[in-house]
Amino acid sequence: MVDSGALCHMTGNSRELREIKSIIPISIGLPNGTNTIASHQGTVTLGGRLRLNNVLYVPTLQCKFDL
């Protein structure tokens, strides 16, 4: 079992997501103090083995990670 410590996992790259579905829009606070909206979520697989479910798609998020 892995505990990332994150309340919500997020990505700004929709190509990383699988099984994408619409959700009730929620407000997301960004590190620069502004807010944006997430309206979709999906699944991301890291390293071919670790699966993260319910990852929020935040189009304005500028962070990225290597898969």
PDB file of N, CA, C and O in Angstrom:
ATOM      1  N   MET A   1       0.846  -1.172   0.000  1.00  0.00           N
ATOM      2  CA  MET A   1       0.000   0.000   0.000  1.00  0.00           C
ATOM      3  C   MET A   1       0.892   1.236   0.000  1.00  0.00           C
ATOM      4  O   MET A   1       1.897   1.293   0.709  1.00  0.00           O
ATOM      5  N   VAL A   2       0.512   2.215  -0.800  1.00  0.00           N
ATOM      6  CA  VAL A   2       1.251   3.472  -0.899  1.00  0.00           C
ATOM      7  C   VAL A   2       0.334   4.604  -0.467  1.00  0.00           C
ATOM      8  O   VAL A   2      -0.821   4.666  -0.888  1.00  0.00           O
ATOM      9  N   ASP A   3       0.842   5.499   0.372  1.00  0.00           N
ATOM     10  CA  ASP A   3       0.103   6.684   0.779  1.00  0.00           C
ATOM     11  C   ASP A   3       0.869   7.893   0.282  1.00  0.00           C
ATOM     12  O   ASP A   3       1.933   8.220   0.808  1.00  0.00           O
ATOM     13  N   SER A   4       0.329   8.566  -0.740  1.00  0.00           N
ATOM     14  CA  SER A   4       1.013   9.728  -1.311  1.00  0.00           C
ATOM     15  C   SER A   4       0.883  10.953  -0.414  1.00  0.00           C
ATOM     16  O   SER A   4       1.657  11.899  -0.555  1.00  0.00           O
ATOM     17  N   GLY A   5      -0.075  10.953   0.501  1.00  0.00           N
ATOM     18  CA  GLY A   5      -0.294  12.098   1.370  1.00  0.00           C
ATOM     19  C   GLY A   5      -1.144  13.187   0.739  1.00  0.00           C
ATOM     20  O   GLY A   5      -1.451  14.187   1.389  1.00  0.00           O
ATOM     21  N   ALA A   6      -1.521  13.011  -0.501  1.00  0.00           N
ATOM     22  CA  ALA A   6      -2.312  14.025  -1.203  1.00  0.00           C
ATOM     23  C   ALA A   6      -3.800  13.846  -0.917  1.00  0.00           C
ATOM     24  O   ALA A   6      -4.297  12.721  -0.848  1.00  0.00           O
ATOM     25  N   LEU A   7      -4.504  14.963  -0.751  1.00  0.00           N
ATOM     26  CA  LEU A   7      -5.957  14.889  -0.637  1.00  0.00           C
ATOM     27  C   LEU A   7      -6.573  14.551  -1.978  1.00  0.00           C
ATOM     28  O   LEU A   7      -7.500  13.745  -2.061  1.00  0.00           O
ATOM     29  N   CYS A   8      -6.055  15.168  -3.025  1.00  0.00           N
ATOM     30  CA  CYS A   8      -6.528  14.922  -4.391  1.00  0.00           C
ATOM     31  C   CYS A   8      -5.324  14.909  -5.315  1.00  0.00           C
ATOM     32  O   CYS A   8      -4.421  15.735  -5.185  1.00  0.00           O
ATOM     33  N   HIS A   9      -5.316  13.980  -6.240  1.00  0.00           N
ATOM     34  CA  HIS A   9      -4.294  13.986  -7.287  1.00  0.00           C
ATOM     35  C   HIS A   9      -4.866  14.747  -8.473  1.00  0.00           C
ATOM     36  O   HIS A   9      -6.057  14.650  -8.766  1.00  0.00           O
ATOM     37  N   MET A  10      -4.013  15.505  -9.154  1.00  0.00           N
ATOM     38  CA  MET A  10      -4.455  16.350 -10.258  1.00  0.00           C
ATOM     39  C   MET A  10      -3.456  16.290 -11.404  1.00  0.00           C
ATOM     40  O   MET A  10      -2.275  16.007 -11.201  1.00  0.00           O
ATOM     41  N   THR A  11      -3.944  16.560 -12.609  1.00  0.00           N
ATOM     42  CA  THR A  11      -3.087  16.704 -13.775  1.00  0.00           C
ATOM     43  C   THR A  11      -3.657  17.793 -14.668  1.00  0.00           C
ATOM     44  O   THR A  11      -4.868  18.016 -14.694  1.00  0.00           O
ATOM     45  N   GLY A  12      -2.791  18.461 -15.389  1.00  0.00           N
ATOM     46  CA  GLY A  12      -3.206  19.450 -16.376  1.00  0.00           C
ATOM     47  C   GLY A  12      -3.145  18.897 -17.785  1.00  0.00           C
ATOM     48  O   GLY A  12      -3.401  19.620 -18.748  1.00  0.00           O
ATOM     49  N   ASN A  13      -2.806  17.611 -17.917  1.00  0.00           N
ATOM     50  CA  ASN A  13      -2.648  16.975 -19.221  1.00  0.00           C
ATOM     51  C   ASN A  13      -3.694  15.873 -19.385  1.00  0.00           C
ATOM     52  O   ASN A  13      -3.576  14.807 -18.781  1.00  0.00           O
ATOM     53  N   SER A  14      -4.701  16.127 -20.189  1.00  0.00           N
ATOM     54  CA  SER A  14      -5.788  15.156 -20.368  1.00  0.00           C
ATOM     55  C   SER A  14      -5.307  13.867 -21.035  1.00  0.00           C
ATOM     56  O   SER A  14      -5.972  12.838 -20.920  1.00  0.00           O
ATOM     57  N   ARG A  15      -4.161  13.901 -21.732  1.00  0.00           N
ATOM     58  CA  ARG A  15      -3.649  12.685 -22.383  1.00  0.00           C
ATOM     59  C   ARG A  15      -3.156  11.655 -21.373  1.00  0.00           C
ATOM     60  O   ARG A  15      -3.011  10.481 -21.712  1.00  0.00           O
ATOM     61  N   GLU A  16      -2.894  12.079 -20.131  1.00  0.00           N
ATOM     62  CA  GLU A  16      -2.454  11.152 -19.089  1.00  0.00           C
ATOM     63  C   GLU A  16      -3.622  10.372 -18.492  1.00  0.00           C
ATOM     64  O   GLU A  16      -3.415   9.352 -17.835  1.00  0.00           O
ATOM     65  N   LEU A  17      -4.846  10.847 -18.717  1.00  0.00           N
ATOM     66  CA  LEU A  17      -6.027  10.254 -18.094  1.00  0.00           C
ATOM     67  C   LEU A  17      -6.658   9.159 -18.942  1.00  0.00           C
ATOM     68  O   LEU A  17      -6.690   9.239 -20.170  1.00  0.00           O
ATOM     69  N   ARG A  18      -7.154   8.148 -18.265  1.00  0.00           N
ATOM     70  CA  ARG A  18      -7.958   7.084 -18.866  1.00  0.00           C
ATOM     71  C   ARG A  18      -9.275   7.046 -18.108  1.00  0.00           C
ATOM     72  O   ARG A  18      -9.365   7.535 -16.982  1.00  0.00           O
ATOM     73  N   GLU A  19     -10.278   6.475 -18.715  1.00  0.00           N
ATOM     74  CA  GLU A  19     -11.585   6.341 -18.069  1.00  0.00           C
ATOM     75  C   GLU A  19     -12.095   7.697 -17.582  1.00  0.00           C
ATOM     76  O   GLU A  19     -12.555   7.826 -16.448  1.00  0.00           O
ATOM     77  N   ILE A  20     -12.009   8.708 -18.452  1.00  0.00           N
ATOM     78  CA  ILE A  20     -12.403  10.075 -18.104  1.00  0.00           C
ATOM     79  C   ILE A  20     -13.918  10.172 -17.983  1.00  0.00           C
ATOM     80  O   ILE A  20     -14.660   9.643 -18.811  1.00  0.00           O
ATOM     81  N   LYS A  21     -14.362  10.861 -16.930  1.00  0.00           N
ATOM     82  CA  LYS A  21     -15.793  11.100 -16.767  1.00  0.00           C
ATOM     83  C   LYS A  21     -16.015  12.501 -16.231  1.00  0.00           C
ATOM     84  O   LYS A  21     -15.149  13.076 -15.571  1.00  0.00           O
ATOM     85  N   SER A  22     -17.187  13.041 -16.525  1.00  0.00           N
ATOM     86  CA  SER A  22     -17.577  14.360 -16.014  1.00  0.00           C
ATOM     87  C   SER A  22     -17.925  14.239 -14.540  1.00  0.00           C
ATOM     88  O   SER A  22     -18.452  13.220 -14.091  1.00  0.00           O
ATOM     89  N   ILE A  23     -17.620  15.298 -13.793  1.00  0.00           N
ATOM     90  CA  ILE A  23     -17.982  15.372 -12.386  1.00  0.00           C
ATOM     91  C   ILE A  23     -18.671  16.706 -12.131  1.00  0.00           C
ATOM     92  O   ILE A  23     -18.630  17.606 -12.969  1.00  0.00           O
ATOM     93  N   ILE A  24     -19.296  16.826 -10.985  1.00  0.00           N
ATOM     94  CA  ILE A  24     -19.827  18.128 -10.598  1.00  0.00           C
ATOM     95  C   ILE A  24     -18.626  19.058 -10.420  1.00  0.00           C
ATOM     96  O   ILE A  24     -17.716  18.740  -9.654  1.00  0.00           O
ATOM     97  N   PRO A  25     -18.603  20.203 -11.113  1.00  0.00           N
ATOM     98  CA  PRO A  25     -17.441  21.092 -11.048  1.00  0.00           C
ATOM     99  C   PRO A  25     -17.083  21.469  -9.610  1.00  0.00           C
ATOM    100  O   PRO A  25     -17.950  21.788  -8.796  1.00  0.00           O
ATOM    101  N   ILE A  26     -15.773  21.423  -9.321  1.00  0.00           N
ATOM    102  CA  ILE A  26     -15.286  21.813  -8.003  1.00  0.00           C
ATOM    103  C   ILE A  26     -14.174  22.852  -8.157  1.00  0.00           C
ATOM    104  O   ILE A  26     -13.424  22.842  -9.133  1.00  0.00           O
ATOM    105  N   SER A  27     -14.088  23.734  -7.184  1.00  0.00           N
ATOM    106  CA  SER A  27     -13.071  24.781  -7.199  1.00  0.00           C
ATOM    107  C   SER A  27     -11.754  24.213  -6.688  1.00  0.00           C
ATOM    108  O   SER A  27     -11.719  23.483  -5.697  1.00  0.00           O
ATOM    109  N   ILE A  28     -10.664  24.562  -7.386  1.00  0.00           N
ATOM    110  CA  ILE A  28      -9.321  24.118  -7.035  1.00  0.00           C
ATOM    111  C   ILE A  28      -8.472  25.359  -6.771  1.00  0.00           C
ATOM    112  O   ILE A  28      -8.406  26.256  -7.611  1.00  0.00           O
ATOM    113  N   GLY A  29      -7.826  25.414  -5.612  1.00  0.00           N
ATOM    114  CA  GLY A  29      -6.909  26.506  -5.300  1.00  0.00           C
ATOM    115  C   GLY A  29      -5.526  26.196  -5.844  1.00  0.00           C
ATOM    116  O   GLY A  29      -4.979  25.128  -5.569  1.00  0.00           O
ATOM    117  N   LEU A  30      -4.959  27.104  -6.602  1.00  0.00           N
ATOM    118  CA  LEU A  30      -3.637  26.920  -7.194  1.00  0.00           C
ATOM    119  C   LEU A  30      -2.559  27.558  -6.312  1.00  0.00           C
ATOM    120  O   LEU A  30      -2.856  28.444  -5.511  1.00  0.00           O
ATOM    121  N   PRO A  31      -1.307  27.108  -6.459  1.00  0.00           N
ATOM    122  CA  PRO A  31      -0.216  27.645  -5.624  1.00  0.00           C
ATOM    123  C   PRO A  31      -0.027  29.161  -5.727  1.00  0.00           C
ATOM    124  O   PRO A  31       0.481  29.786  -4.797  1.00  0.00           O
ATOM    125  N   ASN A  32      -0.435  29.752  -6.854  1.00  0.00           N
ATOM    126  CA  ASN A  32      -0.251  31.204  -7.010  1.00  0.00           C
ATOM    127  C   ASN A  32      -1.377  32.011  -6.358  1.00  0.00           C
ATOM    128  O   ASN A  32      -1.417  33.235  -6.487  1.00  0.00           O
ATOM    129  N   GLY A  33      -2.290  31.329  -5.660  1.00  0.00           N
ATOM    130  CA  GLY A  33      -3.364  32.015  -4.951  1.00  0.00           C
ATOM    131  C   GLY A  33      -4.653  32.173  -5.730  1.00  0.00           C
ATOM    132  O   GLY A  33      -5.646  32.646  -5.178  1.00  0.00           O
ATOM    133  N   THR A  34      -4.665  31.789  -7.001  1.00  0.00           N
ATOM    134  CA  THR A  34      -5.881  31.883  -7.798  1.00  0.00           C
ATOM    135  C   THR A  34      -6.660  30.570  -7.691  1.00  0.00           C
ATOM    136  O   THR A  34      -6.151  29.568  -7.190  1.00  0.00           O
ATOM    137  N   ASN A  35      -7.894  30.600  -8.170  1.00  0.00           N
ATOM    138  CA  ASN A  35      -8.739  29.409  -8.199  1.00  0.00           C
ATOM    139  C   ASN A  35      -9.099  29.073  -9.633  1.00  0.00           C
ATOM    140  O   ASN A  35      -9.153  29.947 -10.498  1.00  0.00           O
ATOM    141  N   THR A  36      -9.344  27.798  -9.870  1.00  0.00           N
ATOM    142  CA  THR A  36      -9.797  27.321 -11.158  1.00  0.00           C
ATOM    143  C   THR A  36     -10.800  26.208 -10.902  1.00  0.00           C
ATOM    144  O   THR A  36     -11.092  25.889  -9.750  1.00  0.00           O
ATOM    145  N   ILE A  37     -11.324  25.620 -11.955  1.00  0.00           N
ATOM    146  CA  ILE A  37     -12.364  24.598 -11.826  1.00  0.00           C
ATOM    147  C   ILE A  37     -11.892  23.277 -12.428  1.00  0.00           C
ATOM    148  O   ILE A  37     -11.259  23.249 -13.483  1.00  0.00           O
ATOM    149  N   ALA A  38     -12.210  22.195 -11.742  1.00  0.00           N
ATOM    150  CA  ALA A  38     -12.034  20.849 -12.299  1.00  0.00           C
ATOM    151  C   ALA A  38     -13.428  20.306 -12.583  1.00  0.00           C
ATOM    152  O   ALA A  38     -14.291  20.331 -11.705  1.00  0.00           O
ATOM    153  N   SER A  39     -13.659  19.814 -13.802  1.00  0.00           N
ATOM    154  CA  SER A  39     -14.978  19.300 -14.158  1.00  0.00           C
ATOM    155  C   SER A  39     -14.909  17.868 -14.692  1.00  0.00           C
ATOM    156  O   SER A  39     -15.927  17.308 -15.101  1.00  0.00           O
ATOM    157  N   HIS A  40     -13.708  17.273 -14.690  1.00  0.00           N
ATOM    158  CA  HIS A  40     -13.529  15.893 -15.147  1.00  0.00           C
ATOM    159  C   HIS A  40     -12.522  15.181 -14.243  1.00  0.00           C
ATOM    160  O   HIS A  40     -11.698  15.812 -13.581  1.00  0.00           O
ATOM    161  N   GLN A  41     -12.611  13.873 -14.234  1.00  0.00           N
ATOM    162  CA  GLN A  41     -11.633  13.065 -13.517  1.00  0.00           C
ATOM    163  C   GLN A  41     -11.430  11.759 -14.258  1.00  0.00           C
ATOM    164  O   GLN A  41     -12.251  11.361 -15.085  1.00  0.00           O
ATOM    165  N   GLY A  42     -10.330  11.102 -13.950  1.00  0.00           N
ATOM    166  CA  GLY A  42     -10.035   9.829 -14.600  1.00  0.00           C
ATOM    167  C   GLY A  42      -8.987   9.065 -13.819  1.00  0.00           C
ATOM    168  O   GLY A  42      -8.744   9.335 -12.643  1.00  0.00           O
ATOM    169  N   THR A  43      -8.377   8.115 -14.487  1.00  0.00           N
ATOM    170  CA  THR A  43      -7.376   7.244 -13.885  1.00  0.00           C
ATOM    171  C   THR A  43      -6.036   7.480 -14.567  1.00  0.00           C
ATOM    172  O   THR A  43      -5.970   7.628 -15.787  1.00  0.00           O
ATOM    173  N   VAL A  44      -4.963   7.513 -13.771  1.00  0.00           N
ATOM    174  CA  VAL A  44      -3.600   7.637 -14.287  1.00  0.00           C
ATOM    175  C   VAL A  44      -2.817   6.427 -13.801  1.00  0.00           C
ATOM    176  O   VAL A  44      -2.914   6.045 -12.635  1.00  0.00           O
ATOM    177  N   THR A  45      -2.039   5.824 -14.700  1.00  0.00           N
ATOM    178  CA  THR A  45      -1.168   4.719 -14.321  1.00  0.00           C
ATOM    179  C   THR A  45       0.273   5.205 -14.372  1.00  0.00           C
ATOM    180  O   THR A  45       0.732   5.706 -15.398  1.00  0.00           O
ATOM    181  N   LEU A  46       0.981   5.053 -13.263  1.00  0.00           N
ATOM    182  CA  LEU A  46       2.372   5.497 -13.155  1.00  0.00           C
ATOM    183  C   LEU A  46       3.299   4.291 -13.240  1.00  0.00           C
ATOM    184  O   LEU A  46       3.097   3.296 -12.543  1.00  0.00           O
ATOM    185  N   GLY A  47       4.302   4.378 -14.084  1.00  0.00           N
ATOM    186  CA  GLY A  47       5.290   3.308 -14.190  1.00  0.00           C
ATOM    187  C   GLY A  47       4.708   1.985 -14.631  1.00  0.00           C
ATOM    188  O   GLY A  47       5.335   0.941 -14.449  1.00  0.00           O
ATOM    189  N   GLY A  48       3.516   2.010 -15.210  1.00  0.00           N
ATOM    190  CA  GLY A  48       2.899   0.785 -15.686  1.00  0.00           C
ATOM    191  C   GLY A  48       2.270  -0.068 -14.601  1.00  0.00           C
ATOM    192  O   GLY A  48       1.627  -1.074 -14.905  1.00  0.00           O
ATOM    193  N   ARG A  49       2.442   0.316 -13.327  1.00  0.00           N
ATOM    194  CA  ARG A  49       1.943  -0.543 -12.250  1.00  0.00           C
ATOM    195  C   ARG A  49       1.094   0.173 -11.210  1.00  0.00           C
ATOM    196  O   ARG A  49       0.125  -0.395 -10.706  1.00  0.00           O
ATOM    197  N   LEU A  50       1.443   1.406 -10.883  1.00  0.00           N
ATOM    198  CA  LEU A  50       0.719   2.134  -9.844  1.00  0.00           C
ATOM    199  C   LEU A  50      -0.450   2.882 -10.475  1.00  0.00           C
ATOM    200  O   LEU A  50      -0.262   3.720 -11.357  1.00  0.00           O
ATOM    201  N   ARG A  51      -1.650   2.571 -10.016  1.00  0.00           N
ATOM    202  CA  ARG A  51      -2.861   3.162 -10.589  1.00  0.00           C
ATOM    203  C   ARG A  51      -3.443   4.174  -9.601  1.00  0.00           C
ATOM    204  O   ARG A  51      -3.720   3.848  -8.447  1.00  0.00           O
ATOM    205  N   LEU A  52      -3.621   5.408 -10.078  1.00  0.00           N
ATOM    206  CA  LEU A  52      -4.258   6.459  -9.288  1.00  0.00           C
ATOM    207  C   LEU A  52      -5.661   6.682  -9.839  1.00  0.00           C
ATOM    208  O   LEU A  52      -5.824   7.024 -11.010  1.00  0.00           O
ATOM    209  N   ASN A  53      -6.664   6.490  -9.006  1.00  0.00           N
ATOM    210  CA  ASN A  53      -8.056   6.674  -9.406  1.00  0.00           C
ATOM    211  C   ASN A  53      -8.532   8.067  -9.012  1.00  0.00           C
ATOM    212  O   ASN A  53      -7.964   8.696  -8.120  1.00  0.00           O
ATOM    213  N   ASN A  54      -9.567   8.540  -9.676  1.00  0.00           N
ATOM    214  CA  ASN A  54     -10.208   9.826  -9.359  1.00  0.00           C
ATOM    215  C   ASN A  54      -9.237  11.000  -9.427  1.00  0.00           C
ATOM    216  O   ASN A  54      -9.309  11.913  -8.605  1.00  0.00           O
ATOM    217  N   VAL A  55      -8.331  10.980 -10.404  1.00  0.00           N
ATOM    218  CA  VAL A  55      -7.395  12.086 -10.628  1.00  0.00           C
ATOM    219  C   VAL A  55      -8.162  13.211 -11.310  1.00  0.00           C
ATOM    220  O   VAL A  55      -8.799  12.998 -12.342  1.00  0.00           O
ATOM    221  N   LEU A  56      -8.103  14.400 -10.736  1.00  0.00           N
ATOM    222  CA  LEU A  56      -8.823  15.546 -11.284  1.00  0.00           C
ATOM    223  C   LEU A  56      -8.076  16.123 -12.481  1.00  0.00           C
ATOM    224  O   LEU A  56      -6.850  16.240 -12.461  1.00  0.00           O
ATOM    225  N   TYR A  57      -8.820  16.480 -13.518  1.00  0.00           N
ATOM    226  CA  TYR A  57      -8.247  17.171 -14.667  1.00  0.00           C
ATOM    227  C   TYR A  57      -8.425  18.670 -14.456  1.00  0.00           C
ATOM    228  O   TYR A  57      -9.548  19.174 -14.422  1.00  0.00           O
ATOM    229  N   VAL A  58      -7.297  19.383 -14.315  1.00  0.00           N
ATOM    230  CA  VAL A  58      -7.281  20.824 -14.093  1.00  0.00           C
ATOM    231  C   VAL A  58      -6.501  21.444 -15.252  1.00  0.00           C
ATOM    232  O   VAL A  58      -5.274  21.518 -15.194  1.00  0.00           O
ATOM    233  N   PRO A  59      -7.200  21.893 -16.312  1.00  0.00           N
ATOM    234  CA  PRO A  59      -6.525  22.359 -17.530  1.00  0.00           C
ATOM    235  C   PRO A  59      -5.483  23.446 -17.310  1.00  0.00           C
ATOM    236  O   PRO A  59      -4.506  23.515 -18.057  1.00  0.00           O
ATOM    237  N   THR A  60      -5.663  24.292 -16.312  1.00  0.00           N
ATOM    238  CA  THR A  60      -4.726  25.403 -16.085  1.00  0.00           C
ATOM    239  C   THR A  60      -3.533  25.001 -15.217  1.00  0.00           C
ATOM    240  O   THR A  60      -2.658  25.830 -14.969  1.00  0.00           O
ATOM    241  N   LEU A  61      -3.475  23.769 -14.758  1.00  0.00           N
ATOM    242  CA  LEU A  61      -2.358  23.306 -13.938  1.00  0.00           C
ATOM    243  C   LEU A  61      -1.127  23.159 -14.815  1.00  0.00           C
ATOM    244  O   LEU A  61      -1.183  22.520 -15.865  1.00  0.00           O
ATOM    245  N   GLN A  62      -0.020  23.746 -14.391  1.00  0.00           N
ATOM    246  CA  GLN A  62       1.214  23.757 -15.199  1.00  0.00           C
ATOM    247  C   GLN A  62       2.241  22.721 -14.767  1.00  0.00           C
ATOM    248  O   GLN A  62       3.275  22.578 -15.420  1.00  0.00           O
ATOM    249  N   CYS A  63       1.981  21.993 -13.681  1.00  0.00           N
ATOM    250  CA  CYS A  63       2.922  20.970 -13.210  1.00  0.00           C
ATOM    251  C   CYS A  63       2.814  19.733 -14.096  1.00  0.00           C
ATOM    252  O   CYS A  63       1.789  19.494 -14.734  1.00  0.00           O
ATOM    253  N   LYS A  64       3.891  18.953 -14.119  1.00  0.00           N
ATOM    254  CA  LYS A  64       3.830  17.686 -14.827  1.00  0.00           C
ATOM    255  C   LYS A  64       4.767  16.702 -14.164  1.00  0.00           C
ATOM    256  O   LYS A  64       5.722  17.082 -13.488  1.00  0.00           O
ATOM    257  N   PHE A  65       4.476  15.429 -14.371  1.00  0.00           N
ATOM    258  CA  PHE A  65       5.311  14.380 -13.819  1.00  0.00           C
ATOM    259  C   PHE A  65       5.600  13.373 -14.911  1.00  0.00           C
ATOM    260  O   PHE A  65       4.852  13.276 -15.883  1.00  0.00           O
ATOM    261  N   ASP A  66       6.682  12.621 -14.760  1.00  0.00           N
ATOM    262  CA  ASP A  66       7.051  11.617 -15.734  1.00  0.00           C
ATOM    263  C   ASP A  66       6.319  10.323 -15.450  1.00  0.00           C
ATOM    264  O   ASP A  66       6.287   9.843 -14.317  1.00  0.00           O
ATOM    265  N   LEU A  67       5.730   9.764 -16.499  1.00  0.00           N
ATOM    266  CA  LEU A  67       5.006   8.502 -16.332  1.00  0.00           C
ATOM    267  C   LEU A  67       5.942   7.353 -16.597  1.00  0.00           C
ATOM    268  O   LEU A  67       5.537   6.194 -16.512  1.00  0.00           O
TER     269      LEU A  67
END
